[in-house]
């Protein structure tokens, strides 16, 4: 599947303030007020393009497969769109642990150029930009995750920080990033 990704957008209206609203705004890549199947999968395509990987790369296939599972769970009625109301009613810690974690982990693996289970700042920034986060937030988010200052963020730290943000727990990375 080849998608032509739209350019990342700036929010035209007030900036969302709750974690779920911020994440939903990022998922709505075209800014039309709903997160569509296209919006969701264009993020994977952006990550693929940013990493220079081919469509048949096993990591790309894994990201697309995990994305298909996640989208099927999020779009339970199969209409191709997920409204904000549907998203907020759906997402919680259990859904993160059993659905979202795998899709996000596959995207992490796409960005992890040397496959060592850690992202360096440049890999982290590239991934977050590909997923629709503002460029100027990536450094602060990386710093919030890199608590020991070694210049790397592990897969488990990354996923735990996103989970904490989604579920309303303390997440300095989430606060900085979104």
N, C-alpha and C positions, 0 to 999 in steps of 0.2 A: 504494500500500500504506500503510495507516494502522496504526501500532503504538502501543499505550499503553505508554509507557516506565515501568518501575518506578522507584521512588525510588532514588537512589544508596545503596549499602549500605556499612556498615562491615564489615571483615573480622571474622568471629566467632572465627576461630582464629588461630594464630600468623601474624604478618606475613611474607609471602614475602620471601626475602632475595636471590635471584638475579634478574638482569634478566629472564630468560624467565619465571620464576615470577611476578614482579611484573606483567609485561605480561599474562600469562595471567589473573591474578586480576582485572585491569581488564576484560579481554574477557568474563569470566564475570559479566555484570551482575546476574544474579539470585542469584548465590552458591551455586548448587547443585552446584558442582564440575566442571561441564563448560561449555565455551563453545558455545552453540547458535547456529543461524542467527538465531533471535530476538534473542539476546544481541548478536550482531554488528550487526544492522540497527537495533536500538533506539538504538545510539550515533549512527547517522546521523540518525535521527528526532529525537533530543535536540538535535543540532546544528542541524537544520532549525528546530525550535521555538525554540531559543535565539536564532537569527538573525532570526526572524520571516518567514522565506521561505515562499512557497506551495509546495505539492507539485509544481506544474508549472514552477517556476523552473528555468531551464537549469542553474544551479549545483547544485541539489538533484538533478536528473536525472543530472548528471555524477557526483555523489557516489554515487548509488545504482548507476549503471552500473559505476563503478570498484569499488564494494563487492561487486557480483555477481561480477565477475571474481576479486576477491581471495578471496571465500568459496568459489567453485568450486575454486580452487587449494588452499585450506586444507582443505576437506572433500572430499578426493580420492575417498573411498569413497561419497560422496553420502548419508550417513545422517543429515545434519542436525545433527550434533554433532562437535565437535573436542575430544578429550580432551587433557589436558596432555601425555601421552606423544606423541600425534600432533603436537601443536604443536611440542614441542621437537625432534622428529625432522625436522620440516618446515622450520622457520624458520632462515635463515642469510643471509649477505650477498647471495647471488645471488637468493634469494626476495624479500628486501627491495627490491633494485634493480629486479627485473622484475615484482613483484606489489604488495607493500605500499606502495612509494613512491607509486604512482598513487592508491591509495585514500586515503592520508594527505594527499597534495597536494590532492585534491578536497575533503577536509574543511577543510584550511587555507583554500582558496579560498572556501568557504562562510562562514568567519569573517572574511575580509578584506573588510570593509564597503565600502571605497573602491576595492577591486581594484587596489591599488598594489604588490602582491607582498610586503607587509610587514604584520605584525600589531602593533598597539599593545598595551600591557599589558592593557587591558580586553578586547580581542578574544581575545588569547591565553588569558586566564583563563576567559572564557566557553567557548572551545573545549575546553580541558582539563577543565573541569567537566562539560561535555556528554558528554565521552568517558569520564568516570568517575574522573578523578583527584581526590584530596582537595583541597579548596579551599585549605587552608593551605599546600600545596606549590607552588601556581602562581606566587606572587611570587618565590620563591627560584629556580624553574626559569627564569622570565623573566629575572631578573637574571643568571643563569649564561649565558644566550644573548646578552643585550644587552651584549656586552663593550665596546662603544664608548660606552655610556650615552646613546644617542640616543633611547631610548624606543620602539624598533622592533626587530622580529625578522624577518629575511627568510625567505622560503619555503625557500631552499637551506640556510640555517643550521638551521632547524627540522628539516628532513628529515635533514640530516647528523648532527645530534645524536641523533635517534631511531635512525638506522642504527647509529651508534657504540655506543649503549646495547645494542641488540639483539645486535650481533655481539661484544660484550665489550670493545670499545675504550673509551678514556676519554671519558666524556660527563658533564660537570658538570650539564647540564640533566637528563639521565636520572636521575642520582643524586638530585638535588633533587626531581624530579617524582614519581618512582615510589617 
